[in-house]
Amino acid sequence: MRSKKAAAGHVEIIISFLIFITFVVFLLVFVNPIEKNKDKEYYLEMTEKALMEYLEVDMTLFSIGINQQALLDALAVGSCVCIDYDYPSKVIGRDENEDLVPARTIGSYICIQPDAASPKRFYKLYFSGEFTENPGVCTGSSDPIINEPDYTLGVINQYKKVSNQRVNALNAAYATDASYETFRTDTLKLNNYFNVEIKTTAGEVLASGKILDPKESDILAKDIPIEIIKADGEIIPAIMNIQVWD
């Protein structure tokens, strides 16, 4: 009797083990959470790449120092000073206190309108096709032109920044299912679906799209720090959250 009970116990253990193995094989073959997670990681990577390629634009920054205060003091009130430096983009000017100053590109010249009451000698010049220039009274035709060594250019720095105009376009793309589909497939060339939200670091929502609402357990998400440039040259730190799923 004891041997029969022992044998029966071994059979139950073997059957239980076989059931467990069958269950594991089922998970691996039909569910395969590892592979599904790899798919979501791939979707997330491709979605981030496509969004950043769409949103980012070039921005260039360099400084200019006017070496002779006498040149500035001799300027007529409200007039501009120009340097012969051909840069094919729109410019935003800021003085040493980071205050905006009128500036514009005219042909091969960059012209700046110093503060008439207290003209500064140091300026930062930001260049991007995203900008709307504030030209002030600068025309380039009658403004004095200064040449090196009367001015010194700083190191040229080139950046990728997120365009505020394209953030607005992204937000508009989520207005309807049809516009979202066109944006996803034609503009971004993506096969997978995704949700996205862009907020300033202060919490203001700049763009938000949630066409689909998958289960939270199915979502793979990522926060990406970005910097947004506006038409007036303001740079806004923000966070872009991307969600993807199977």
C-alpha positions as a printed NumPy array, in Angstrom:
array([[  0.   ,   0.   ,   0.   ],
       [  2.781,   2.387,   0.894],
       [  4.56 ,   1.773,  -2.413],
       [  1.327,   2.405,  -4.31 ],
       [  0.752,   5.681,  -2.437],
       [  4.356,   6.715,  -3.053],
       [  4.007,   5.92 ,  -6.75 ],
       [  0.75 ,   7.873,  -6.931],
       [  2.49 ,  10.833,  -5.248],
       [  5.29 ,  10.751,  -7.804],
       [  2.751,  10.671, -10.638],
       [  0.937,  13.725,  -9.188],
       [  4.233,  15.588,  -8.923],
       [  5.119,  14.71 , -12.512],
       [  1.674,  15.749, -13.76 ],
       [  1.896,  19.054, -11.837],
       [  5.352,  19.673, -13.269],
       [  4.116,  18.951, -16.79 ],
       [  1.189,  21.346, -16.304],
       [  3.582,  24.038, -15.089],
       [  5.926,  23.503, -18.058],
       [  2.963,  23.634, -20.443],
       [  1.809,  26.917, -18.887],
       [  5.285,  28.463, -19.177],
       [  5.575,  27.332, -22.811],
       [  2.142,  28.86 , -23.499],
       [  3.257,  32.191, -22.044],
       [  6.47 ,  32.203, -24.027],
       [  4.869,  31.183, -27.315],
       [  1.557,  33.008, -27.234],
       [  2.074,  35.875, -24.798],
       [  5.871,  36.328, -24.697],
       [  6.045,  39.44 , -22.478],
       [  9.763,  39.851, -23.153],
       [  9.239,  40.117, -26.909],
       [  6.243,  42.403, -26.476],
       [  8.287,  44.727, -24.294],
       [ 11.027,  44.746, -26.925],
       [  8.412,  45.775, -29.495],
       [  7.247,  48.647, -27.296],
       [ 10.835,  49.779, -26.708],
       [ 11.354,  49.833, -30.467],
       [  8.111,  51.795, -30.984],
       [  9.169,  54.276, -28.309],
       [ 12.605,  54.765, -29.849],
       [ 11.213,  55.284, -33.352],
       [  8.451,  57.615, -32.138],
       [ 10.926,  59.773, -30.213],
       [ 13.229,  59.962, -33.231],
       [ 10.405,  60.876, -35.621],
       [  8.949,  63.523, -33.291],
       [ 12.307,  65.173, -32.618],
       [ 13.164,  65.25 , -36.33 ],
       [  9.818,  66.969, -36.945],
       [  9.971,  69.398, -34.014],
       [ 13.612,  70.485, -33.992],
       [ 15.093,  73.393, -35.927],
       [ 18.567,  74.916, -36.067],
       [ 19.558,  77.854, -33.888],
       [ 22.919,  79.613, -33.958],
       [ 24.285,  81.916, -31.264],
       [ 27.349,  84.103, -31.135],
       [ 28.317,  87.284, -29.326],
       [ 29.665,  90.536, -30.654],
       [ 31.707,  93.042, -28.706],
       [ 32.103,  96.583, -29.971],
       [ 35.628,  97.543, -29.02 ],
       [ 35.348, 101.327, -29.21 ],
       [ 32.829, 103.04 , -26.935],
       [ 33.451, 106.208, -28.933],
       [ 31.821, 104.586, -31.956],
       [ 28.625, 104.078, -29.99 ],
       [ 28.721, 107.507, -28.375],
       [ 28.997, 109.087, -31.824],
       [ 25.83 , 107.401, -33.101],
       [ 22.823, 109.607, -33.722],
       [ 19.993, 108.998, -31.29 ],
       [ 18.008, 105.914, -32.335],
       [ 20.318, 104.957, -35.178],
       [ 21.813, 101.533, -35.805],
       [ 25.274, 100.09 , -36.241],
       [ 26.008,  97.351, -38.792],
       [ 28.72 ,  94.781, -39.359],
       [ 29.486,  93.19 , -42.711],
       [ 28.784,  89.556, -41.849],
       [ 26.517,  87.576, -44.145],
       [ 24.386,  85.156, -42.133],
       [ 21.42 ,  83.675, -44.034],
       [ 18.858,  83.601, -41.246],
       [ 16.688,  85.865, -39.112],
       [ 18.262,  87.436, -36.031],
       [ 17.151,  88.287, -32.5  ],
       [ 19.436,  90.595, -30.502],
       [ 19.98 ,  90.812, -26.742],
       [ 22.292,  93.075, -24.792],
       [ 24.608,  92.145, -21.917],
       [ 21.611,  92.26 , -19.534],
       [ 19.677,  89.81 , -21.78 ],
       [ 17.24 ,  92.592, -22.728],
       [ 15.916,  92.459, -26.29 ],
       [ 17.35 ,  95.034, -28.686],
       [ 16.132,  95.732, -32.242],
       [ 18.233,  93.826, -34.775],
       [ 17.904,  92.611, -38.332],
       [ 19.782,  90.999, -41.197],
       [ 19.933,  93.1  , -44.369],
       [ 21.743,  91.584, -47.31 ],
       [ 25.257,  90.856, -46.094],
       [ 24.876,  93.014, -42.976],
       [ 23.758,  92.449, -39.407],
       [ 22.425,  95.669, -37.88 ],
       [ 21.776,  96.418, -34.198],
       [ 20.009,  99.394, -32.652],
       [ 21.741, 100.194, -29.342],
       [ 19.896, 101.848, -26.479],
       [ 20.181, 105.562, -27.224],
       [ 20.4  , 106.532, -23.545],
       [ 22.992, 103.937, -22.561],
       [ 24.488, 102.107, -25.555],
       [ 26.004,  98.765, -24.612],
       [ 29.185,  97.329, -26.102],
       [ 28.301,  93.627, -25.804],
       [ 25.461,  91.783, -27.58 ],
       [ 24.265,  88.234, -28.148],
       [ 22.9  ,  87.421, -31.589],
       [ 20.532,  84.483, -32.04 ],
       [ 19.795,  83.2  , -35.554],
       [ 16.965,  80.942, -36.699],
       [ 14.407,  80.781, -39.466],
       [ 11.791,  80.576, -36.693],
       [ 12.296,  84.155, -35.558],
       [ 10.273,  87.26 , -36.322],
       [ 12.799,  90.08 , -36.382],
       [ 12.291,  93.36 , -34.54 ],
       [ 14.115,  95.698, -36.957],
       [ 13.548,  98.943, -35.075],
       [ 14.689, 101.785, -37.341],
       [ 17.52 ,  99.802, -38.953],
       [ 17.521, 100.088, -42.734],
       [ 21.145,  99.272, -43.553],
       [ 21.247, 101.988, -46.217],
       [ 22.436, 104.868, -44.062],
       [ 23.521, 103.073, -40.879],
       [ 27.258, 103.239, -40.124],
       [ 29.224, 100.061, -40.855],
       [ 32.025,  99.044, -38.519],
       [ 34.812,  96.663, -39.437],
       [ 37.261,  94.525, -37.512],
       [ 39.172,  95.277, -35.296],
       [ 36.464,  97.709, -34.135],
       [ 34.346,  94.709, -33.2  ],
       [ 35.074,  91.162, -32.006],
       [ 32.966,  88.083, -32.696],
       [ 32.67 ,  85.363, -30.068],
       [ 32.617,  81.616, -30.648],
       [ 29.815,  80.434, -32.926],
       [ 27.56 ,  77.887, -31.169],
       [ 25.012,  75.794, -33.049],
       [ 22.054,  74.116, -31.381],
       [ 18.963,  72.07 , -32.074],
       [ 15.857,  73.543, -30.434],
       [ 12.189,  72.652, -30.594],
       [ 10.135,  75.021, -32.736],
       [  7.143,  76.606, -30.999],
       [  5.374,  76.787, -34.375],
       [  5.764,  73.031, -34.814],
       [  4.593,  72.376, -31.247],
       [  1.412,  74.244, -32.188],
       [  1.129,  72.188, -35.389],
       [  1.575,  68.994, -33.367],
       [ -1.199,  70.093, -31.03 ],
       [ -3.473,  70.851, -33.998],
       [ -2.787,  67.409, -35.473],
       [ -4.717,  65.853, -32.572],
       [ -7.86 ,  67.862, -33.314],
       [ -9.494,  64.975, -35.197],
       [ -8.842,  61.304, -35.858],
       [ -8.271,  62.071, -39.545],
       [ -5.669,  64.79 , -38.943],
       [ -3.914,  62.552, -36.425],
       [ -3.773,  59.676, -38.92 ],
       [ -2.336,  61.966, -41.611],
       [  0.234,  63.354, -39.199],
       [  1.221,  59.886, -37.917],
       [  1.502,  58.105, -41.253],
       [  2.337,  60.841, -43.797],
       [  4.349,  63.356, -41.76 ],
       [  6.091,  61.15 , -39.189],
       [  6.078,  57.933, -41.267],
       [  5.111,  55.863, -38.211],
       [  3.162,  52.618, -38.188],
       [  2.526,  52.5  , -34.443],
       [  0.082,  54.664, -32.494],
       [  1.237,  57.024, -29.768],
       [  0.108,  59.722, -27.363],
       [  2.173,  62.813, -26.592],
       [  2.048,  65.724, -24.167],
       [  4.342,  68.733, -23.908],
       [  4.393,  70.803, -20.715],
       [  6.553,  73.661, -19.527],
       [  8.561,  72.987, -16.385],
       [  5.993,  75.207, -14.637],
       [  3.225,  72.77 , -15.664],
       [  1.568,  74.691, -18.519],
       [  0.326,  72.304, -21.228],
       [  1.568,  73.429, -24.658],
       [  0.467,  70.4  , -26.66 ],
       [ -1.576,  67.354, -25.748],
       [ -2.827,  64.475, -27.824],
       [ -4.618,  61.358, -26.646],
       [ -6.468,  59.776, -29.548],
       [ -6.453,  56.308, -27.986],
       [ -6.651,  55.262, -24.336],
       [ -4.872,  51.912, -23.903],
       [ -4.643,  50.025, -20.626],
       [ -2.019,  51.501, -18.34 ],
       [ -0.298,  48.119, -18.096],
       [  0.214,  48.108, -21.883],
       [  1.888,  51.53 , -22.029],
       [  5.596,  52.251, -22.262],
       [  6.333,  55.935, -21.639],
       [  9.279,  58.315, -21.587],
       [  9.868,  61.925, -20.455],
       [ 12.209,  63.935, -22.681],
       [ 13.582,  67.353, -21.614],
       [ 13.385,  69.866, -24.466],
       [ 13.9  ,  73.598, -25.048],
       [ 11.361,  75.47 , -27.181],
       [ 12.227,  78.641, -29.107],
       [  9.516,  81.188, -29.819],
       [  9.327,  83.726, -32.629],
       [ 10.58 ,  86.506, -30.32 ],
       [ 13.661,  84.508, -29.311],
       [ 12.369,  83.392, -25.906],
       [ 13.582,  79.926, -24.933],
       [ 11.204,  77.817, -22.816],
       [ 12.352,  74.69 , -20.932],
       [  9.758,  71.941, -21.224],
       [  9.123,  68.197, -20.907],
       [  7.724,  66.008, -23.68 ],
       [  6.012,  62.798, -22.555],
       [  5.582,  60.048, -25.155],
       [  3.383,  56.961, -24.675],
       [  3.416,  53.909, -26.946],
       [  1.758,  50.484, -26.753],
       [  1.308,  47.29 , -28.738]])
